[in-house]
Amino acid sequence: MTTPTLPTPNNVEISVGSSRDEVARVLKAQFGNGYAQRAGDGLNAINAEYSVAFENLTRDEAKIMTDFFIERAGWKAFYFTPPDQDTPRLWTCEKWRTIHVGPIHDTVSATFTQVFAP
C-alpha cells in the first residue's frame, strides 16, 4: 500500500504564523569538572513538529482535510512538503482542530510530527 499525500485544496497555502520546531535527541554522559561526552541518539536524531493552519477553506475543503486526518487515525503516516522544503517528508497527525470563521468558511489547524520509516 502506498503512503498518501496530504490533500490540500488548490491555491491554499499554510497560514502565516505556522511554525516548525526541531529538537535534537542527544545522548550525554556527564563527567567531573564539567566535562561531558555527547553523541546523536540514532540515525535520525533530529525530530520536527509542525504547527500548521489552513485558513479560508470552504466547509467542503475543510471536511476533506479532517476526513483525511480521521482516516489516518493519528498513527498512519502521510507525505507533506513544508513550504521551505523541496522534498516531501513523512508525518503523522494526532491532533487537529476546525474553527468555524464564517457562514461558509473554516480554518483547519493541526500538529504534524515527523516520522521515519525504512
Residue pairs with C-beta under 8 A, 6 or more apart in sequence:
3 77
3 78
3 79
3 90
4 68
4 78
4 79
5 78
5 79
5 80
5 88
6 65
6 68
6 78
6 79
6 80
6 91
7 64
7 65
7 68
8 54
8 65
9 54
9 57
9 58
9 61
9 64
12 54
12 56
12 57
12 61
13 83
14 52
14 53
14 54
14 82
14 83
15 52
15 53
15 54
15 55
15 107
17 53
18 50
18 51
18 52
18 53
19 50
19 51
20 48
20 49
20 50
20 51
20 82
21 48
21 49
21 50
21 51
22 46
22 47
22 48
22 49
23 46
23 47
23 48
23 49
24 40
24 45
24 46
25 40
25 41
25 42
25 45
25 46
25 47
26 38
26 39
26 40
26 41
26 45
27 38
27 39
27 40
27 41
28 36
28 37
28 38
29 36
29 37
30 36
31 37
43 116
44 116
47 113
47 114
48 89
48 113
48 114
49 111
49 112
49 113
49 114
50 80
50 82
50 91
50 111
50 112
50 113
50 114
51 109
51 110
51 111
52 109
52 110
52 111
52 112
53 107
53 108
53 109
53 110
54 62
54 65
54 107
54 108
54 109
55 101
55 107
56 101
56 105
56 107
57 65
57 105
57 106
57 107
57 108
58 104
58 105
58 106
59 104
59 105
59 106
61 106
62 98
62 106
62 107
62 108
65 96
65 108
66 96
66 98
66 108
68 78
69 93
69 96
69 110
72 78
72 92
72 93
74 92
74 93
74 94
74 95
75 92
75 94
76 92
77 90
77 91
77 92
77 115
77 117
78 90
78 91
78 92
78 93
79 88
79 89
79 90
79 91
80 88
80 89
80 91
80 112
81 87
81 88
81 89
82 89
89 114
90 114
90 115
90 116
90 117
91 112
91 113
91 114
91 115
92 112
92 113
92 115
93 110
93 111
93 112
93 113
94 111
94 113
95 110
95 111
96 108
96 109
96 110
96 111
97 108
97 109
97 110
98 106
98 107
98 108
99 106
99 107
99 108
99 109
100 106
101 107
